[in-house]
Amino acid sequence: MPSFPHPGSVSICEINRDLITAESLSDDVAKDTYGKILGMVFSPVPFQSDQLVRPPSPEQDDQQVATTAPTKGLLQTLQGILNRSLTPLFHPNHVNLLPEVDLQGVSWHQHKHIIAFISGPNQVIVRDFEDSEGKEPCILANESQREVKVLEWRPNGGRQLSVACNGGICIWAASFPGSAASVRSGASSFLGTLSRGSGVRYTLSSSFTIWDVAQGLGTPIRRGLGGISMLKWSPTGDYFFSAKFDGTFYLWETNTWTSEPWSSTSGFVKGASWDPDGHMILLAFSKSSTLGSIHFASKPPSLDAHLLPVELPEIMSLTNSQTTEKIAWDASGERLAVSFKDGDELYRGLIAIYDVRRTPLISASLIGFIRGPGDNPKPLAFSFHDKFKQGPLLFVCWSSGFCCTYPLIFRSHVLP
């Protein structure tokens, strides 16, 4: 039977398909469960959840709201990234749909146990779980960083974090004693430090460049990307996926830069995640609790593929929810996290954890549910650590004001 966390309990971790719960969050409980196996504990990170939503005042018209409301702030963010002569990624009539898209509000560092997440309209929190001298997170804030909506660590680029906000992209870089990053004259300084003893601080860079890493050359953004709601590169770089709010989506191959259009009767794509090999991509739609999986029939650069349903019958039968909300697929391809809209009060706000098999087709078996801390917690954003060797590591920001890390441990070489 799937594990169910009773009301009043909090989830701690998975051990061999059993989702462990406790009466309250504490490092002692974590030490007694997964801490003995991993040799480390991921303490919860508190934040002010009420700062994430700031409704506009009734006096503001649509033009004024564009500078303050989080959804329209993202529109200006992306338009600031592009040249004004280019087609914007989001059209104004799509702005009200932005909260429905699975935007990147949480980002794990690729090679270290460092997490960054949006903790308010204008700020980001960075927490280094490897820091042994303190547990104080770093708060990144700057007068140029307004209406934050998306963030991402730079791949293979040390400690550099890109934050999309109202005016464009803010790039934060870690500096160490003896190698402090330069700050342009007149720019506001950073706020906060990563820890009292580490000596690591973040400063705001004054410029950025988009690079084709393989070629070592800058690549301009091209026209023809109007109305796009999300882009997802495959792990191998052979393909990328793009989706639009009208329900259409495209598969691109990056050898000859050709694409194939697709469409769905289940609404627009809300979330997408590639498998570790880049051979298939899992999709969540706005009007269905059934996921879709696109399987490539042959090797790159072929675009010959098939769209097949991935049934999650428990979402409807147990929770009485009609639609999924967000999805995250871990880098091993073995664990899938799914949140869902509405549903019965007993299941509302939980995250479903599935065991996934990929041969020959994607199939998912429900392990159980994760419950967050506090009163009526709901998952705001969640993401897997792609490089954690001991197994999937899920990080969830809850509406109750805590961000928690859940190790999902099931491999025989990890378990005693």
N, C-alpha and C positions, 0 to 999 in steps of 0.2 A: 504493500500500500504506500502511496506517496506520503512523504513527511509533511505534517501540517503544524505550523507554529500557533499555538493557542493564543487568544487575546491576552495581553499582559506580559507575554514572553517576548524575548528578542533572539534573533538568529545569530549564531556565532561562526559556524563553518560547516563544511561537509566532510565526513569521513566515511569513505566506502559506501556511497549512496545514502547515507543517513545524515540529514540536516540537523545539526546539534543546536539546541536552544538553551537559554538560561533565563533567570528571572530579571537580570539587569546586565548592563554593559560593565565589564571590568577586565582589567589586564590579568587578574588571577584566573578567571574562567578561561580566557584565551590561552594562558600558559598551561593550564591543566588539560586542554584539548589539543589544538593544533600546535601550540608552542613547543610541546615536547617533540613533535615531529619535525617542524621547520627550524627550530632553534631561534625563533624571533616572534615578536608580537606586533600586530598592526593596531595601534591605539586609535580610537575614533577621533575625528577632527571636528570640533564644534564650529559653527558659523551662524550668522544672523540670517535665518531663512526668510524673515519678513522683509528683508531688503531686496530680495530677488524679484518681487512683484511690486511695481509702483504705478497704480492706475492714474491716468491723466485727470486733471480737474475738469469739471463740466464746462468751464469757460473757454477751454482751449478748442480751437477749430482744428480741422485736419492738418492744415499747414503747420500749426504750432506743435501738434502732437508728434509730428515726424521728428522733432528734435528731442522728445522726452520719452515717449512710449517705447518699451523694449522692442516690440515687433517692428515698428517703423524705424527704430534706431538701426536695426540690422540692414534694412533697405539702404539707408544712407551709408552704412559701413561698406557694403558691397559696391555701391555706386562710387564711393570714395576710392576703392581699390582700382576700379576701372577708369580709363580715360573718359571724359564726358562725351566724346564723340562715339564711343562704343555702345552697343546695346547692353542695358543693365541686366544682371542676372535675374532680378525679380522685378516684375511689373507692379505698379501701384495697386491694381485690383487683386493682386495675390498676397498683399501684405497681411491680410487677416488670416491667412493660412499658415503663416510662419511658425506659430507655436506648435502646429501639428507635425512639423518635420523634425526628425531625430537629429538635431544639431549637436555638434561636439562641445558639450559643456564640461566634459571631464577628459583629461589626457594623461596617460602614463608615460613616463620617460622610457625610451626603448631599451636602455641598457642599465638603468639604475632603478632602485625602489623609491622613486620620487613621483608624486602625484600633483597635478595642477587642476584646479576646478574653479568655476565661476561662483563667487560667494556673495555677490551683490551686483547692482546695476553698473557700478564703476570700479569694481575691484576683483582681484583674483587671489586665491590662496595657494601657496606652494608648500607641500609637506614632504620632508625627507625622512623616510622611515629608517634609513641607514645611519642617521645622525644619533650617535650614542651619548652626546653630552647635553641633550635637551630635547624637549618635545614641542617647543614653540614654533608654529608655522610662520612662514613669511607672507606678509600681505603686500601685494603689488598694486599700487594706486598712483595715478598721475593725472594732472589736469587735462592732459590730452587723451586720456583713456575714459571715454564716456559711453554708456549703453553697451556694455560688453555682451557678446552673444556667442562667439566661437573662439576656441583656442586650440593650439597644437604645438607639441614639442618639435623642434627641428630634427629630422632624421639624421643620425650619425653626426650631429653637430654640437656635441658638448651640451652645456646647459643654456640653450637658447629657446625661449618660448615666444611664439607669435600669438597675439591677441587681436582679434577683429573687433572693432568698436566703431562708434559713430563717425569719427574722422578718418578712418582708414585702418591700418594695421600697426599696432605697437609691438615692438620686438624687445623683449627683456633678455639680458645676458648676465650670467653669473660672473662675478669678479672675486678674486681671491687676494689675500695679502701679497703685495709685491707685483700684482698684475691687474690693477684696477682698470675697469673699462672706462674709456673717456666719455664725457657727457658734453654735448654741445652747449656753448655759452647761451645762457638765458633759459635753458630747459629746466623744468622742475625736477627735483631729485626724487629718488625712489622713497617709499615708505616701508619701514619694517626691515628686519633681518631674518635670515633663515634660522639661525640659532645663536645663542649667546657665545658658544665656544668654538664654533666651526670656522668663523671668519669669512663665511660665504655671504655675499651680498649681491643683489640684482640691481642693475642700472638700465635705463631706457636708451636704446640705440637711436641714432638720429636718421638712419636710412636703412633701406633693405633692397635686395635684388632677387628676382626669381630666376633660378638657374636650371638648365638641363644638366643634371649631374654627370650623366654618362658622356656627354659631349663637352662639358666644361664651358658651355656658352649660354648666354641669356636668351630666353625664348619669349617673344611677345605674346600677349593674350590676343586671340583672333576673334573676329566677328562671328555672329551666328549662334550665340549661346543664350539667346533671350528666353526668359521664362523658366530657367533651370532651378530646381529645388535642391538638388544634391549631386555631388560628384564623388565617385569611389574608385580609386586605383586598385588593380589587382596586386597581390603581393609580389608577383614576378615582374610587373610592369608591362606585360604583354597586352593587357586590356585595361580600359576604364569604363565605368558605368555612369550614365547620366540620366536623370529623371526630371520630368516636368510636372507642373501642377494640373495639366489637362489629362493626366492619366497615361500619357505616353512616356516611354523611356528608350534609351539607346545603348547599344553595346558598340564600343569603339575598339579597334585593334590598332596598336601603336607602331606597327611596321610600315604600313602604307597609309595609315590614318583614314581608313574607311569605316563606315558604321552601318548598323542594321537597326531600323526602328521596330519597336514593339508597342503593344497597347494592352490595357487591362480593363475589365469590366468591374473590378473591385475597388475602384477609386485610384488615387495617386499613390505613389510609393512613399511611405513614411520612414522606412528604415531599410538599409541594405548592408550586407556584410559578406565578404569573400571567404572562401575556404582557404586553408593554409597553402594549397598548391596552386591556387588561381584557376582551378578547373571548373568551378561552379560558384554561383553567388546566391545568397538567400535574401528574399525580399519580404517586407511587411507592407500591407496595403491599408488604406484609410477606411475601407468599408467591409473588412473581413477579418475573421479570426483565423483563417487559413493562410499560411505563408506560401510563397512561391519559390521554386528553385530553378535556376537556369543552368543547364548542364551543357558543356561544350562537347560536341560529338567527335572532334578531332583537334589536333595540336594547332597552336598559333602559327600563322595569323588567321586561320579559318574562323569565320563567324557562324558556322553551322552549329546551332544550339537548339535545345528544347526547353520549354517552360512547363514545369510539373508542379502539382500541388504538394504541399507538406502539411498534412493534417495535424492539428493540435486539438483533438476532441475534448480534452479536459477543460480547456479554456471556457467552452460553452457549457459543458455538462456540470462541472463543479462550481464555477464562478458565476455562471449565467451572464457572462459578458459576450458581446457580439463582435468586438473588434480588439485587435492588439494595439498597443500604444508605442512601445519602443522594443528594440531587440538588440542583443549584443552576443556575438559568437566568438569564443575564445580561439586563440591562434592554433591550438592543437586540433580544433574541429570537434572536440569531444563534449563540450558543454555549451548550452545555449540558455541565455537569460531573456525572459519575455515579461513585459508589463502589459497590462490590459486596462481598458476604460470601463468605469462604472462597475456593474456586477453586484452580486449579493454583498451585504454589509460585512459578512463574516470573512470574505476573501478580498474586500476592497483594499487597495494599496499594497498588496503583496506582489512579489516577483516570483514567477514560475521558473524553476530550474529543470532543464531537460538534458538527458543523456542522448548524444547524437551519434548516429552511424552514417557513413557516407558511401558504403559499398553494397550493391552497385548504385543505389539511389539514396538520397537523404531520408532518414527516418528518425523520429524523435520519441523518446520514452520519458514520461514525467517522473522526476525524482521527488519533487516536493516544492515547497514554497519558502521564501525568505520574508521575514517580517522585520521592519526597522524599529528603532527605539522611539520613545516619546508618544504623544497623543496623536492618534489618527495619522500615522506617518504615510506619506506617499512618495514614490521614487521620482525625483526631479530629473536625474541624469545618472547613467551608470556606464561603466566601461571595463573591459578585461585588460589586464597587464599581459602584453603579447610575449614578453621575454622572461617570465618567471619560470624557472626550470623545474620547480617542484610540482607544478600543476597550475590549473586556472586560478586566477586571482581576480575577484570581482570587487570593484569599488563603486559604492552607491551613495549619492547625495540624497538625503531624505528631507521632506518638507518640515520635519520636526526640528531641524537645525543641527543634525549630525551627519557626517560623512563617514561611512564604515567600510572596512575591507573584509571580504569573506574568502578565505582560502577554501578551494574545493579540491580535496585530497582524495585520490582514489587509486593511484598507481601503485603496483606491487613493490616497485623499487624504492618508494617513498615510505609506505606504511611499514611499521615494525613487524 
